[in-house]
Amino acid sequence: MNVFKILSTLPLLKNYNNDINEWIEELTESFEFWDIKEQERRFILCKECVNKEIRYVLDELKEEKNQVPSLKEIKIALEEYLEITPSKYNDIDNNIKKLITVNNYVNSIKSRIYPCLRILEEEIEDINEALKYAEKVERIEKKLNLNLNNIYKNNKQKWNNNNFKMNKLNSNINNKNNKLCALDAMS
């Protein structure tokens, strides 16, 4: 098992805008893909996917529990640390919820172009459906962005390798040409 290959495919929390649920879901899929079942190994790899501050939180959680925490316990600890609460829409009084329209919601997320366009394109009229749809579209968008970033990195690496090989080849050809010119000049 190549540890560096595994690490390069693990999802980083910072790429999920602190969407703990989506991150844990992707992390679980990665663990299943690589057939990583041991809690200790999962915990260590999980720590590699977060920043230094969150690593301390995870270490404290492990010390507090006196054992390796599960992904569910990690999720709860991170939500507490990052002060992530369920959707604020759910906290709004039902009478006020009735006043919020899909158009209001679309206006509030207009900076997120793709989810906004998809809601308008689907002509969704129910606010709850619009919220769920936007979350789904945003998850898809994140996956696409992560895949595109990986493709870009791989292509850039391949281009750099090919460029290096071409430079080396051209250098060898130039050296041979210089030697031939030197031999011609001598004769």
N, CA, C and O of each residue as an XYZ file, in Angstrom:
748
protein
N       0.850     -1.177      0.000
C       0.000      0.000      0.000
C       0.896      1.240      0.000
O       1.690      1.425      0.922
N       0.778      2.082     -1.011
C       1.582      3.285     -1.145
C       0.932      4.424     -0.355
O      -0.114      4.942     -0.747
N       1.556      4.806      0.754
C       0.993      5.822      1.648
C       0.868      7.162      0.938
O      -0.121      7.871      1.123
N       1.860      7.515      0.126
C       1.823      8.802     -0.564
C       0.671      8.864     -1.567
O       0.044      9.909     -1.743
N       0.404      7.747     -2.211
C      -0.714      7.686     -3.157
C      -2.043      7.855     -2.410
O      -2.938      8.564     -2.870
N      -2.156      7.199     -1.263
C      -3.371      7.316     -0.448
C      -3.551      8.755      0.003
O      -4.638      9.319     -0.128
N      -2.489      9.353      0.535
C      -2.568     10.738      1.027
C      -2.963     11.708     -0.076
O      -3.702     12.661      0.168
N      -2.477     11.474     -1.281
C      -2.793     12.393     -2.386
C      -4.256     12.313     -2.812
O      -4.768     13.236     -3.445
N      -4.933     11.213     -2.469
C      -6.336     11.075     -2.876
C      -7.326     11.421     -1.768
O      -8.527     11.521     -2.020
N      -6.834     11.604     -0.548
C      -7.746     11.896      0.564
C      -8.303     13.310      0.453
O      -7.592     14.228      0.043
N      -9.571     13.490      0.818
C     -10.177     14.828      0.756
C      -9.685     15.709      1.907
O      -9.640     15.271      3.056
N      -9.322     16.936      1.592
C      -8.898     17.894      2.612
C     -10.105     18.699      3.070
O     -10.905     19.150      2.250
N     -10.235     18.877      4.372
C     -11.385     19.592      4.923
C     -11.480     21.004      4.361
O     -12.582     21.496      4.120
N     -10.346     21.664      4.149
C     -10.366     23.048      3.666
C     -11.021     23.157      2.284
O     -11.517     24.224      1.925
N     -11.029     22.075      1.512
C     -11.664     22.086      0.190
C     -13.183     21.938      0.257
O     -13.864     22.014     -0.765
N     -13.706     21.727      1.452
C     -15.141     21.511      1.621
C     -15.810     22.662      2.363
O     -16.944     22.526      2.822
N     -15.124     23.789      2.483
C     -15.681     24.954      3.187
C     -16.324     24.549      4.504
O     -17.417     25.002      4.841
N     -15.636     23.698      5.236
C     -16.103     23.208      6.535
C     -17.436     22.467      6.472
O     -18.155     22.410      7.469
N     -17.772     21.904      5.324
C     -18.951     21.042      5.214
C     -18.534     19.667      5.739
O     -18.110     18.791      4.985
N     -18.669     19.512      7.051
C     -18.184     18.312      7.737
C     -18.865     17.052      7.206
O     -18.204     16.034      7.000
N     -20.176     17.110      6.985
C     -20.908     15.927      6.509
C     -20.348     15.420      5.187
O     -20.071     14.230      5.035
N     -20.185     16.325      4.238
C     -19.680     15.939      2.921
C     -18.243     15.428      3.021
O     -17.875     14.451      2.369
N     -17.437     16.098      3.845
C     -16.039     15.696      4.010
C     -15.942     14.289      4.611
O     -15.181     13.451      4.126
N     -16.715     14.039      5.667
C     -16.710     12.712      6.310
C     -17.181     11.648      5.323
O     -16.641     10.542      5.288
N     -18.183     11.986      4.526
C     -18.702     11.046      3.525
C     -17.606     10.684      2.515
O     -17.409      9.511      2.196
N     -16.898     11.700      2.017
C     -15.812     11.462      1.055
C     -14.660     10.689      1.697
O     -14.060      9.812      1.076
N     -14.366     11.032      2.947
C     -13.300     10.355      3.684
C     -13.635      8.872      3.850
O     -12.776      8.009      3.670
N     -14.878      8.590      4.192
C     -15.338      7.204      4.354
C     -15.211      6.444      3.034
O     -14.765      5.297      3.011
N     -15.608      7.093      1.934
C     -15.482      6.456      0.620
C     -14.021      6.159      0.293
O     -13.703      5.106     -0.261
N     -13.141      7.086      0.636
C     -11.704      6.875      0.394
C     -11.182      5.708      1.218
O     -10.423      4.876      0.721
N     -11.594      5.651      2.480
C     -11.162      4.543      3.340
C     -11.657      3.213      2.783
O     -10.930      2.220      2.809
N     -12.872      3.188      2.286
C     -13.411      1.955      1.706
C     -12.655      1.590      0.429
O     -12.336      0.424      0.196
N     -12.374      2.598     -0.391
C     -11.651      2.363     -1.641
C     -10.280      1.751     -1.374
O      -9.871      0.809     -2.052
N      -9.574      2.289     -0.384
C      -8.232      1.811     -0.049
C      -8.266      0.655      0.956
O      -7.215      0.177      1.382
N      -9.451      0.212      1.330
C      -9.631     -0.906      2.267
C      -8.910     -0.651      3.598
O      -8.189     -1.505      4.114
N      -9.134      0.553      4.130
C      -8.547      0.932      5.418
C      -9.633      0.763      6.469
O     -10.607      1.515      6.499
N      -9.452     -0.240      7.335
C     -10.487     -0.568      8.311
C     -10.069     -0.284      9.750
O     -10.929     -0.089     10.609
N      -8.780     -0.257     10.030
C      -8.300     -0.059     11.397
C      -8.561      1.378     11.846
O      -8.225      2.333     11.145
N      -9.169      1.514     13.032
C      -9.516      2.834     13.570
C      -8.288      3.726     13.726
O      -8.334      4.913     13.402
N      -7.202      3.161     14.217
C      -5.979      3.948     14.442
C      -5.458      4.531     13.129
O      -5.094      5.706     13.063
N      -5.427      3.713     12.103
C      -4.962      4.163     10.790
C      -5.886      5.240     10.225
O      -5.420      6.240      9.678
N      -7.190      5.034     10.357
C      -8.160      6.030      9.893
C      -7.952      7.360     10.609
O      -7.993      8.426      9.995
N      -7.726      7.276     11.919
C      -7.530      8.482     12.721
C      -6.286      9.246     12.258
O      -6.325     10.465     12.093
N      -5.200      8.530     12.052
C      -3.951      9.157     11.603
C      -4.141      9.819     10.243
O      -3.706     10.952     10.038
N      -4.787      9.123      9.318
C      -5.030      9.687      7.989
C      -5.987     10.872      8.056
O      -5.832     11.848      7.322
N      -6.962     10.780      8.930
C      -7.920     11.872      9.123
C      -7.181     13.144      9.554
O      -7.492     14.237      9.081
N      -6.214     12.995     10.440
C      -5.433     14.142     10.916
C      -4.620     14.778      9.792
O      -4.314     15.969      9.841
N      -4.275     13.990      8.786
C      -3.519     14.519      7.648
C      -4.391     15.369      6.721
O      -3.876     16.082      5.859
N      -5.695     15.291      6.899
C      -6.632     16.004      6.024
C      -7.091     17.341      6.601
O      -7.885     18.046      5.979
N      -6.600     17.686      7.773
C      -7.057     18.915      8.441
C      -5.861     19.795      8.791
O      -4.710     19.363      8.727
N      -6.163     21.047      9.166
C      -5.075     21.959      9.525
C      -4.566     21.683     10.941
O      -5.123     20.862     11.669
N      -3.504     22.383     11.308
C      -2.812     22.145     12.578
C      -3.729     22.322     13.787
O      -3.688     21.512     14.713
N      -4.552     23.366     13.791
C      -5.447     23.626     14.925
C      -6.408     22.466     15.142
O      -6.642     22.043     16.274
N      -6.956     21.963     14.057
C      -7.928     20.872     14.159
C      -7.234     19.576     14.574
O      -7.841     18.727     15.226
N      -5.969     19.424     14.198
C      -5.216     18.245     14.659
C      -5.148     18.222     16.179
O      -5.283     17.171     16.805
N      -4.936     19.408     16.767
C      -4.902     19.490     18.235
C      -6.250     19.088     18.828
O      -6.307     18.393     19.842
N      -7.333     19.529     18.191
C      -8.678     19.175     18.657
C      -8.854     17.658     18.615
O      -9.394     17.063     19.548
N      -8.398     17.041     17.535
C      -8.526     15.584     17.400
C      -7.656     14.847     18.420
O      -8.066     13.828     18.975
N      -6.456     15.370     18.660
C      -5.589     14.749     19.677
C      -6.212     14.849     21.068
O      -6.162     13.900     21.851
N      -6.800     16.008     21.366
C      -7.478     16.185     22.659
C      -8.649     15.221     22.791
O      -8.876     14.650     23.857
N      -9.388     15.043     21.705
C     -10.518     14.110     21.703
C     -10.028     12.691     22.007
O     -10.655     11.965     22.778
N      -8.924     12.308     21.406
C      -8.368     10.969     21.631
C      -7.947     10.802     23.095
O      -8.211      9.769     23.711
N      -7.292     11.825     23.641
C      -6.867     11.767     25.048
C      -8.076     11.711     25.983
O      -8.095     10.954     26.953
N      -9.072     12.523     25.671
C     -10.295     12.593     26.486
C     -10.996     11.236     26.535
O     -11.450     10.799     27.593
N     -11.078     10.578     25.379
C     -11.777      9.289     25.271
C     -10.897      8.124     25.731
O     -11.394      7.038     26.026
N      -9.608      8.360     25.787
C      -8.640      7.313     26.114
C      -8.657      6.181     25.088
O      -8.279      5.048     25.387
N      -9.099      6.506     23.887
C      -9.114      5.552     22.779
C      -9.235      6.337     21.480
O      -9.482      7.542     21.489
N      -9.060      5.645     20.377
C      -9.166      6.290     19.069
C     -10.637      6.603     18.795
O     -11.481      5.710     18.870
N     -10.955      7.875     18.476
C     -12.357      8.226     18.219
C     -12.837      7.706     16.860
O     -12.056      7.548     15.922
N     -14.123      7.452     16.788
C     -14.731      7.022     15.524
C     -14.926      8.253     14.639
O     -14.777      9.384     15.099
N     -15.260      8.028     13.373
C     -15.518      9.151     12.468
C     -16.718      9.971     12.943
O     -16.749     11.190     12.774
N     -17.701      9.298     13.535
C     -18.875     10.006     14.051
C     -18.470     10.933     15.197
O     -18.934     12.072     15.266
N     -17.615     10.456     16.088
C     -17.142     11.287     17.200
C     -16.288     12.448     16.687
O     -16.352     13.558     17.216
N     -15.498     12.184     15.663
C     -14.681     13.240     15.049
C     -15.586     14.303     14.447
O     -15.345     15.499     14.610
N     -16.626     13.862     13.751
C     -17.583     14.787     13.131
C     -18.205     15.699     14.185
O     -18.261     16.915     14.001
N     -18.665     15.122     15.274
C     -19.310     15.899     16.345
C     -18.318     16.888     16.955
O     -18.662     18.046     17.193
N     -17.094     16.438     17.208
C     -16.073     17.313     17.798
C     -15.741     18.481     16.870
O     -15.580     19.613     17.325
N     -15.640     18.205     15.576
C     -15.325     19.268     14.616
C     -16.474     20.263     14.491
O     -16.247     21.469     14.387
N     -17.705     19.759     14.501
C     -18.857     20.664     14.438
C     -18.893     21.578     15.654
O     -19.213     22.761     15.536
N     -18.568     21.038     16.816
C     -18.525     21.864     18.029
C     -17.400     22.884     17.935
O     -17.602     24.063     18.226
N     -16.219     22.436     17.531
C     -15.062     23.326     17.452
C     -15.285     24.445     16.434
O     -14.965     25.604     16.699
N     -15.831     24.095     15.281
C     -16.047     25.078     14.214
C     -17.365     25.832     14.369
O     -17.699     26.690     13.551
N     -18.110     25.505     15.428
C     -19.399     26.141     15.727
C     -20.358     26.044     14.541
O     -20.985     27.024     14.138
N     -20.448     24.839     14.003
C     -21.350     24.586     12.879
C     -22.678     24.111     13.434
O     -22.740     23.157     14.209
N     -23.731     24.785     13.032
C     -25.071     24.418     13.486
C     -25.890     23.974     12.285
O     -25.523     24.261     11.145
N     -26.993     23.279     12.527
C     -27.858     22.911     11.403
C     -28.340     24.165     10.677
O     -28.255     25.274     11.206
N     -28.832     23.981      9.497
C     -29.291     25.090      8.664
C     -30.090     26.115      9.463
O     -31.026     25.767     10.182
N     -29.712     27.360      9.329
C     -30.384     28.423     10.078
C     -31.841     28.583      9.640
O     -32.672     29.101     10.386
N     -32.132     28.137      8.433
C     -33.511     28.209      7.958
C     -34.427     27.412      8.882
O     -35.565     27.814      9.125
N     -33.940     26.292      9.394
C     -34.754     25.457     10.283
C     -35.055     26.137     11.607
O     -36.017     25.771     12.283
N     -34.244     27.127     11.994
C     -34.452     27.839     13.253
C     -35.478     28.970     13.139
O     -35.912     29.520     14.151
N     -35.859     29.309     11.930
C     -36.787     30.426     11.715
C     -38.212     29.998     12.060
O     -38.614     28.864     11.802
N     -38.957     30.916     12.639
C     -40.362     30.680     12.973
C     -41.137     30.297     11.708
O     -40.881     30.838     10.632
N     -42.079     29.366     11.840
C     -42.848     28.876     10.685
C     -43.608     29.979      9.959
O     -43.726     29.936      8.734
N     -44.127     30.967     10.688
C     -44.851     32.064     10.039
C     -43.920     32.892      9.157
O     -44.316     33.365      8.091
N     -42.698     33.060      9.605
C     -41.733     33.827      8.809
C     -41.258     32.997      7.621
O     -41.005     33.536      6.544
N     -41.138     31.684      7.817
C     -40.722     30.803      6.723
C     -41.658     30.945      5.524
O     -41.223     30.884      4.374
N     -42.932     31.133      5.804
C     -43.921     31.250      4.729
C     -43.668     32.480      3.867
O     -44.059     32.519      2.700
N     -43.013     33.486      4.445
C     -42.728     34.719      3.709
C     -41.497     34.599      2.810
O     -41.317     35.386      1.881
N     -40.665     33.618      3.093
C     -39.440     33.446      2.304
C     -39.769     32.637      1.055
O     -40.284     31.522      1.135
N     -39.464     33.215     -0.083
C     -39.763     32.554     -1.354
C     -38.481     31.990     -1.962
O     -37.373     32.261     -1.500
N     -38.670     31.212     -2.993
C     -37.524     30.674     -3.719
C     -36.719     31.820     -4.324
O     -35.489     31.769     -4.359
N     -37.416     32.858     -4.801
C     -36.712     34.019     -5.367
C     -35.839     34.696     -4.313
O     -34.722     35.119     -4.614
N     -36.344     34.802     -3.066
C     -35.526     35.355     -1.982
C     -34.271     34.508     -1.790
O     -33.163     35.026     -1.648
N     -34.471     33.216     -1.789
C     -33.348     32.304     -1.590
C     -32.345     32.425     -2.737
O     -31.139     32.496     -2.503
N     -32.836     32.448     -3.963
C     -31.961     32.576     -5.129
C     -31.159     33.875     -5.038
O     -29.965     33.893     -5.340
N     -31.815     34.965     -4.621
C     -31.099     36.234     -4.456
C     -30.017     36.128     -3.391
O     -28.957     36.741     -3.518
N     -30.276     35.362     -2.356
C     -29.295     35.242     -1.273
C     -28.083     34.398     -1.677
O     -27.017     34.520     -1.074
N     -28.238     33.545     -2.689
C     -27.115     32.691     -3.114
C     -26.606     33.061     -4.502
O     -25.912     32.262     -5.131
N     -26.930     34.231     -4.985
C     -26.564     34.568     -6.365
C     -25.057     34.569     -6.612
O     -24.625     34.483     -7.761
N     -24.255     34.664     -5.559
C     -22.801     34.575     -5.748
C     -22.381     33.144     -6.089
O     -21.308     32.927     -6.652
N     -23.214     32.184     -5.753
C     -22.964     30.776     -6.097
C     -23.726     30.483     -7.387
O     -24.843     29.966     -7.359
N     -23.119     30.814     -8.491
C     -23.791     30.838     -9.788
C     -24.394     29.492    -10.184
O     -25.557     29.433    -10.585
N     -23.625     28.421    -10.078
C     -24.120     27.131    -10.562
C     -25.371     26.659     -9.814
O     -26.356     26.312    -10.466
N     -25.376     26.631     -8.464
C     -26.606     26.222     -7.771
C     -27.781     27.149     -8.094
O     -28.916     26.700     -8.257
N     -27.493     28.428     -8.182
C     -28.534     29.419     -8.478
C     -29.169     29.140     -9.852
O     -30.392     29.111     -9.984
N     -28.334     28.939    -10.852
C     -28.839     28.663    -12.202
C     -29.637     27.367    -12.262
O     -30.664     27.295    -12.938
N     -29.167     26.350    -11.560
C     -29.865     25.069    -11.579
C     -31.260     25.179    -10.950
O     -32.213     24.579    -11.446
N     -31.377     25.936     -9.869
C     -32.688     26.119     -9.223
C     -33.633     26.841    -10.174
O     -34.796     26.464    -10.312
N     -33.126     27.874    -10.824
C     -33.961     28.622    -11.770
C     -34.321     27.760    -12.978
O     -35.456     27.798    -13.455
N     -33.372     26.999    -13.464
C     -33.602     26.144    -14.621
C     -34.655     25.072    -14.335
O     -35.492     24.775    -15.188
N     -34.610     24.499    -13.147
C     -35.563     23.457    -12.764
C     -36.928     24.033    -12.375
O     -37.890     23.291    -12.177
N     -36.999     25.350    -12.269
C     -38.241     26.050    -11.891
C     -38.821     25.510    -10.587
O     -40.017     25.231    -10.490
N     -37.958     25.370     -9.595
C     -38.372     24.877     -8.282
C     -39.153     25.973     -7.570
O     -38.731     27.130     -7.538
N     -40.290     25.601     -6.999
C     -41.146     26.591     -6.343
C     -41.209     26.423     -4.830
O     -41.610     27.350     -4.127
N     -40.823     25.260     -4.319
C     -40.852     25.007     -2.883
C     -39.485     25.329     -2.283
O     -38.464     24.842     -2.767
N     -39.463     26.148     -1.229
C     -38.209     26.597     -0.629
C     -37.396     25.425     -0.073
O     -36.176     25.398     -0.229
N     -38.048     24.463      0.570
C     -37.325     23.299      1.110
C     -36.665     22.493     -0.001
O     -35.533     22.029      0.135
N     -37.390     22.337     -1.094
C     -36.846     21.623     -2.243
C     -35.660     22.400     -2.832
O     -34.664     21.805     -3.243
N     -35.775     23.721     -2.869
C     -34.686     24.564     -3.382
C     -33.439     24.437     -2.511
O     -32.323     24.372     -3.027
N     -33.628     24.400     -1.185
C     -32.496     24.247     -0.261
C     -31.786     22.913     -0.494
O     -30.561     22.860     -0.600
N     -32.567     21.845     -0.573
C     -31.985     20.514     -0.787
C     -31.283     20.434     -2.145
O     -30.197     19.867     -2.263
N     -31.916     21.005     -3.155
C     -31.366     20.964     -4.503
C     -30.050     21.737     -4.570
O     -29.088     21.289     -5.194
N     -30.019     22.899     -3.924
C     -28.795     23.715     -3.919
C     -27.654     22.979     -3.227
O     -26.515     23.026     -3.691
N     -27.952     22.300     -2.121
C     -26.918     21.538     -1.414
C     -26.390     20.403     -2.291
O     -25.186     20.154     -2.348
N     -27.310     19.722     -2.970
C     -26.915     18.619     -3.843
C     -26.034     19.130     -4.988
O     -24.995     18.543     -5.292
N     -26.455     20.212     -5.607
C     -25.706     20.784     -6.724
C     -24.337     21.272     -6.253
O     -23.340     21.130     -6.962
N     -24.298     21.842     -5.059
C     -23.028     22.334     -4.524
C     -22.052     21.177     -4.270
O     -20.855     21.309     -4.524
N     -22.560     20.053     -3.773
C     -21.700     18.880     -3.566
C     -21.132     18.390     -4.900
O     -19.953     18.049     -4.997
N     -21.986     18.361     -5.923
C     -21.536     17.939     -7.255
C     -20.482     18.907     -7.776
O     -19.465     18.495     -8.333
N     -20.735     20.185     -7.588
C     -19.796     21.214     -8.038
C     -18.435     21.051     -7.354
O     -17.395     21.190     -7.998
N     -18.441     20.760     -6.057
C     -17.185     20.555     -5.319
C     -16.433     19.357     -5.866
O     -15.217     19.409     -6.051
N     -17.165     18.266     -6.128
C     -16.511     17.074     -6.667
C     -15.889     17.376     -8.026
O     -14.765     16.959     -8.308
N     -16.629     18.108     -8.870
C     -16.101     18.464    -10.187
C     -14.853     19.323    -10.054
O     -13.867     19.105    -10.757
N     -14.895     20.299     -9.154
C     -13.736     21.170     -8.948
C     -12.540     20.384     -8.445
O     -11.415     20.611     -8.890
N     -12.772     19.456     -7.513
C     -11.672     18.639     -7.005
C     -11.090     17.778     -8.116
O      -9.870     17.652     -8.231
N     -11.959     17.182     -8.940
C     -11.485     16.355    -10.045
C     -10.711     17.190    -11.059
O      -9.670     16.761    -11.557
N     -11.225     18.396    -11.367
C     -10.534     19.265    -12.313
C      -9.183     19.699    -11.765
O      -8.206     19.774    -12.510
N      -9.117     19.988    -10.463
C      -7.838     20.363     -9.853
C      -6.840     19.218     -9.944
O      -5.665     19.440    -10.237
N      -7.300     17.992     -9.696
C      -6.410     16.830     -9.793
C      -5.931     16.621    -11.225
O      -4.760     16.317    -11.451
N      -6.837     16.783    -12.196
C      -6.466     16.645    -13.605
C      -5.438     17.709    -13.972
O      -4.450     17.421    -14.647
N      -5.679     18.950    -13.518
C      -4.752     20.043    -13.803
C      -3.367     19.743    -13.238
O      -2.359     19.929    -13.920
N      -3.319     19.276    -11.985
C      -2.033     18.966    -11.353
C      -1.313     17.858    -12.112
O      -0.109     17.945    -12.353
N      -2.061     16.808    -12.490
C      -1.448     15.691    -13.219
C      -0.928     16.140    -14.578
O       0.178     15.775    -14.976
N      -1.735     16.939    -15.297
C      -1.314     17.422    -16.609
C      -0.108     18.339    -16.498
O       0.799     18.289    -17.328
N      -0.102     19.175    -15.473
C       1.023     20.090    -15.267
C       2.290     19.289    -15.001
O       3.355     19.613    -15.528
N       2.179     18.245    -14.184
C       3.332     17.398    -13.885
C       3.821     16.699    -15.150
O       5.024     16.642    -15.401
N       2.888     16.165    -15.952
C       3.272     15.491    -17.192
C       3.944     16.470    -18.149
O       4.941     16.137    -18.790
N       3.391     17.689    -18.242
C       3.962     18.696    -19.126
C       5.374     19.043    -18.672
O       6.283     19.148    -19.495
N       5.562     19.222    -17.368
C       6.890     19.538    -16.836
C       7.875     18.409    -17.122
O       9.021     18.662    -17.492
N       7.433     17.165    -16.951
C       8.304     16.021    -17.232
C       8.674     15.966    -18.709
O       9.835     15.752    -19.058
N       7.669     16.164    -19.587
C       7.932     16.144    -21.024
C       8.832     17.303    -21.425
O       9.725     17.139    -22.257
N       8.604     18.468    -20.842
C       9.412     19.642    -21.135
C      10.864     19.391    -20.727
O      11.791     19.756    -21.451
N      11.054     18.769    -19.568
C      12.402     18.433    -19.098
C      13.082     17.471    -20.070
O      14.252     17.649    -20.409
N      12.346     16.449    -20.517
C      12.900     15.470    -21.451
C      13.279     16.132    -22.772
O      14.326     15.831    -23.344
N      12.418     17.044    -23.261
C      12.696     17.741    -24.518
C      13.926     18.630    -24.375
O      14.769     18.678    -25.271
N      14.029     19.336    -23.243
C      15.197     20.190    -23.016
C      16.473     19.355    -22.986
O      17.494     19.753    -23.545
N      16.412     18.204    -22.336
C      17.571     17.313    -22.254
C      17.925     16.796    -23.647
O      19.101     16.740    -24.006
N      16.912     16.419    -24.434
C      17.126     15.928    -25.789
C      17.753     17.020    -26.650
O      18.720     16.771    -27.370
N      17.196     18.241    -26.571
C      17.736     19.368    -27.339
C      19.164     19.676    -26.917
O      20.002     20.007    -27.756
N      19.445     19.571    -25.640
C      20.792     19.813    -25.125
C      21.773     18.793    -25.695
O      22.882     19.144    -26.097
N      21.360     17.536    -25.728
C      22.211     16.477    -26.293
C      22.454     16.708    -27.784
O      23.574     16.532    -28.264
N      21.418     17.097    -28.514
C      21.545     17.374    -29.952
C      22.489     18.550    -30.167
O      23.351     18.500    -31.044
N      22.333     19.614    -29.369
C      23.207     20.784    -29.495
C      24.660     20.415    -29.210
O      25.567     20.881    -29.901
N      24.885     19.581    -28.195
C      26.251     19.144    -27.879
C      26.864     18.380    -29.053
O      28.029     18.590    -29.388
N      26.082     17.497    -29.677
C      26.578     16.736    -30.827
C      26.872     17.666    -31.997
O      27.885     17.514    -32.680
N      25.969     18.643    -32.228
C      26.185     19.607    -33.314
C      27.441     20.431    -33.064
O      28.207     20.694    -33.991
N      27.655     20.841    -31.818
C      28.847     21.624    -31.479
C      30.116     20.809    -31.721
O      31.112     21.341    -32.212
N      30.084     19.522    -31.378
C      31.245     18.659    -31.603
C      31.513     18.502    -33.097
O      32.664     18.526    -33.532
N      30.432     18.339    -33.892
C      30.590     18.208    -35.340
C      31.172     19.482    -35.938
O      32.041     19.430    -36.808
N      30.681     20.634    -35.460
C      31.190     21.920    -35.953
C      32.666     22.076    -35.593
O      33.452     22.589    -36.390
N      33.035     21.638    -34.405
C      34.427     21.732    -33.966
C      35.307     20.830    -34.824
O      36.424     21.209    -35.178
N      34.811     19.633    -35.163
C      35.561     18.719    -36.028
C      35.710     19.299    -37.431
O      36.778     19.193    -38.034
N      34.635     19.920    -37.962
C      34.685     20.548    -39.283
C      35.699     21.685    -39.298
O      36.438     21.861    -40.266
N      35.724     22.448    -38.220
C      36.640     23.587    -38.147
C      38.090     23.109    -38.093
O      38.984     23.787    -38.600
N      38.324     21.967    -37.496
C      39.680     21.425    -37.381
C      40.184     20.889    -38.720
O      41.387     20.895    -38.977
N      39.277     20.432    -39.563
C      39.721     19.808    -40.808
C      39.900     20.792    -41.919
O      40.272     20.409    -43.029
